[in-house]
Amino acid sequence: MQKTSARLLSLLTLLQARRDWPGALLAERLDISPRTVRRDVDRLRELGYPIVATKGPEGGYRLDAGTELPPLLFDDDQAVALAVALRTASVTGAGIEEAAARALGTVRQVMPARLRHRVDAFQVTSVERPGAGAGAHARVDPEVLVTLSAAVRAREVLRFDYAPAAPQEALAPDDLAPPREAAAPAAAPPRRAEPHHLVARGGRWYLVAWDLDREDWRTFRADRITPRTPTGPRFPSRDLPGGDVAAFVTSRFQGADGTGGWPCRGEVILALPAAAVSPHAPDGVVEELGPDRCRLVLGSWSWPGLAATIGRFDADIEVVGPAELGAAFAHLARRYADAAAGADLTRPPPSSRGNPAVPAPAAGRAPAGDR
């Protein structure tokens, strides 16, 4: 027979695994007598676990919701923070999704109703950013996240103050939507928006909403939002451009219109095998034309940026179209020729033939946000 402490943990694990347990079945699973089950249940109750007896032909036990979280006592803010962290962990892609979901279910089961409703209102969508590193994560007040998520779930108009971007964040793609607008004054009136999705991307939180004053979809940085109370009236759901929140947010960060495509897309033929190009063009379409030729269809948020990205392959290029891409190559050629005029041309550049450089992000000014 297990020691008392180990047996109590085993009993608690079983009670958390399903809603109702017949007493006889618990005794069988733990290999103890029904009388020992009753004594162990009493010990767990003394530790603060709200276990209630169920009536019926066999009788049994249920781990019920309580007024506090045993065996540790958390205040309300700590309990909500724990649940938010577990729900966020389930969408990080770190391989702990199942364990985090089970842990969240365990915590939620013993939460008081006043906290459980707040946690249930918190829903988050994770959008992966390819190649994202461990950048600086903007700090967001958990209460702000809960408030935003509650407004999303209730479909209530949100009023909030939106802080201007810090100087070092001038190129951050927050509240993305062309055309670009001037920075909001310090005493700007509150923003009014219909919140639709709360999104985590690249270590930051964003609110995808329909801006009522600008009559357009916007993506707001959550760490710059200060919600105002009370919230406004309920609103009918709108169809997000493209229908998918992940595709919408990703395209907005690329400078597109939110439907999932690049604003500039061109086609070229490279004097390289398709196998050498494909690993470095994850967003493009590569078609093999021969042992040393391939067709590449690629997109970017500007024509010069697209031409510069293709030029990184260090290969002969034939522009198929459109004309804007050819003009961008000519523009860059003139610029590079002017730069080379004052350079030392006696030494040839090192060749990277057969090992094309990884295309860098499109050159130029990144899409700025509504500040």
C-alpha positions, 0 to 999 in steps of 0.5 A: 500500500502507498504511504498516506501522502502519496495516496492522497496525491493519487486520489487528488489526481483521480478526482481532477481527471473526471467530474464524478467518481463512485467510491467503490471505483476509487477504492479499486483504482487505489487498491484500498478499502472504501473506508480508507477512501472516506478517511483520505477524502476527509484529509483532503477536505482539511487541506482545503479541497472542496470535495463533495459527496454525491448521492446515488446507488453507489455514492461517490465523490466530486472535486467541486469549485471552492472559494479559494485555490488549495493547497496554496492560497492565491489572491484574485490577481495571482489566480488570473495571472496563473490562468492567463499564463497557462492559456498563453503557454498553450499557443506558444508552439513550445511543445507544452500545449497539452500539458498547459491545457491540462494544467489550465483545466485543473486550476479552472476547476477549483476556481471561484465562479467570479474568477472562472468567468474572467478566465473563460473570457480570455481567448487568444490567437497565436500568429507565428512570425517566421524567423522571429528571434528573442526580441524585446517583449513589450510588457502588458498589464494582465488586466488590460488583456483580460479587459480586451478579451472580455470586450471581444467575447461580449462584442462590445464597443471599446473606448480606449486611450492609445499612447504614441509610439516611443522614439525607438519604436518609430518603425514598429508596425503597430496599428497597421493600415495605410495610409499613414497618419500623423502622431496623435497629440497627447490630449487626443480623444479616446479611440472607439473600435469594435474589438474582434481578435486578441493576437499574440505575435513575436512577443507582443500582443495586438488587438484586431479591431474595426476603427469606428472613426476611421472606418477601417480595420486596424491592429493596435499594440495592446501595451499602448492601450488604456481601456476606458470604462464603461464599454459601449453598446454591442455590435454585430460581427464583421467579416475579417478581410480574407476570413482568417485572423492569422493571414490578416495580421501576417499580411498587415505586417508585410504591408499588404491590404489584409487579404494575405497577399503582397502588394508587389509581386513579380516573376523572374528567371534565375540562372540557378537550380531550383533546389538552391533557390527554394530554401531561401524563398519560403514565401515564393513559388519556385519552378525548375526549368532545367539543371541550372535555371528556375522560375521564381515568383515572389512578393514584397511590399515595394518594387525596389524591395522585391528587386533587392531581394531577388538580387541577393541570389547572386545569379543572372536574372531575366525579368519576366514581369511586370514592368514595374519590377524591371523599372525597379532593377534599372533604378537600383542599377543606377544607384549601385553604379553611382556607389561603385564609381567611388569604390576600389574596383581593382579587387573582384568580389568573392563569388557565392555561386551555388550558395545564394545569399539568404534574401534579406527583408525588403529594403526601404522604409517598413510600414509604419503604424497609426501613432 
